[in-house]
Amino acid sequence: MDQQGFRENQPNKLSELPSWPITRTENVMYARQVSMELKPGSRKDFTHKIEAEILPLLRKQKGFKDEISFISPDGKNVVAFSLWDNKESAEAYRHGPYAEVNNTLSKLAQGKLRVKDFEVANSTFHKIAATQKAA
């Protein structure tokens, strides 16, 4: 650490950061985002369904790593991310057990659930960092 409390040998200017494109060199972890608007008063039901029904189902799936759910302070909106070891595991879940999850959550939602897929670029929790693609 230097006198200002910064780690030595770390970029301190934007121009010192690696140039794009940044890619990962190993298998890419995948994330599925499910977002929805909860029906009024269903916050407790949502958290119970996640704990009692959805997490046990997810834990049985090959390649499942983690589930993180966020609820807005007013209890109206939910964004949940399931993390998978690779795209193939996420796709297997999508074409299989997700139908059951969708059915369970749809009972608590106003409107349809929205699903998006992502490659995980960084995660301090999962020790994932983007690495510069070899030129």
Secondary structure, 3 states (H helix, E strand, C coil): CCCCCCCCCCCCCHHHCCCCCEECCCCCCEEEEEEEEECCCCHHHHHHHHHHHHHHHHHCCCCEEEEEEEECCCCCEEEEEEEECCHHHHHHHHCCCHHHHHHHHHCCEEEEEEEEEEECCCECCCCECCEECCC
